[in-house]
Amino acid sequence: MLDDYVTRIADQQAWVLEDAGEIVGILVLDQGPTGLLLDNVAVLPERQAKGFGRALIAFAEAEAHRRGFGELRLYTHALMRENIELYRRIGFVETHRSSEKGYDRVYMTKRL
């Protein structure tokens, strides 16, 4: 939420998903030396549960594969149990948990 999206867009790290001319979701990918991190995926609350989030994640997986990576990584807050379950259902596996910058994070990876 405090991300610098002007820089993210200029660095070609951010994408939007449109439906009928309306932006319904965003995706931010951060490439490191060893892989691609799904840094942010968000869908408008009124447009959730319609497959848009899964479409964004599928795009992230395809982008990781296109860039030659064998996995896609992400992290989420430990209290986001619904998100953790969703990620598990679509093939992500928890790798570890840690506390960083005051947040209890769950790290997950999906092999591609």
N, C-alpha and C positions, 0 to 999 in steps of 0.2 A: 504494500500500500504506500510505502514511502519510496518506492522505486523511482528512478529518474527515467521516465518513459521516453523523453525526448532523445536521450542518449541511446536507450535500448532500440528505438526505431532507427536512428542514424546508424547504429552498429548492426542492423538487420537481424536483431534478436527477437523481435516482436511481430506477431501476426494477429489478424482479426478474422473472425468467422462471421459472415453475413448470411442472413436469411431474409429473402424478399426485400433487399435493400437496407435492412436494419442490422447494425452490429449487435450480435447476440453473445459473442464470447471473445476472449483473448487468450493468447498463448505466448509465453516467454521461454526461450531456450537459451541456455548459457553453455557455450562450448569451452571445455577445459582441455588440458593436454591428453587426458586419458579417456574422455568420454563426453557425452552430452547430458546435461542436467535439465530436466523439466522444471524450470524455476517457478513458473506460475501458470495455472490454467484456471480460468474463471468464466462462468456463464451467467447471464442476467438471471436473477432469482425467478422471474416469471417465465423464463424459457428453459428452466432446468427440467430434467427427467424426460427430455425429448431426443436424446442422443447426441446433442451438440458437444458435450464434454468428451464423450467417447470419440467423436469425430476429431476433435482437437488432439486427443492423445494418440489416435491412429496416425494423424499427420506428424506428430512428434516422433513416433516410432519410425515412420517412413523417412523422415529427415535424418534421424540417427543412422539408419541403414545407408541412406544415400551418401552420408559423410564417412562411411566406412567403419562405424562403430558397431560392436556386437551386443551392446546393451544400452538401455536408457535408464537413467537414475532420477530419483526425486526424493524429497523429504517433505514431511508434513508435521504438524503439531500432534503430540501424543493424544490430545483430547479430541481430535478430529476422527473419532472412531468410524463414523460412516464412510469417510473418505478412505481410511485405511482398508476397510472391508471392500470397498469398490475397487481399489487398486489391486487387492489380492484376487478378486474375482476375475480381473482382466490380465492376470499373469505376473504381477509384481510380487517379489519376495522380500520380506524384511531382512535387512543385513545387519543393522545395529540401531541402538538408541543412544542419544547423548543429550546433554544440556548445553546449549550455546546461546550466548547473548540473552540469557534469561528465559529461553524457550526450551521445553522438553520436546525433542525432535525424534521422529521415526524415519530412518533412512531405508529406502526400498530400491530394488533394481529389477529390471525385466530384461531377460536375455532375448535377443532378436534372432 
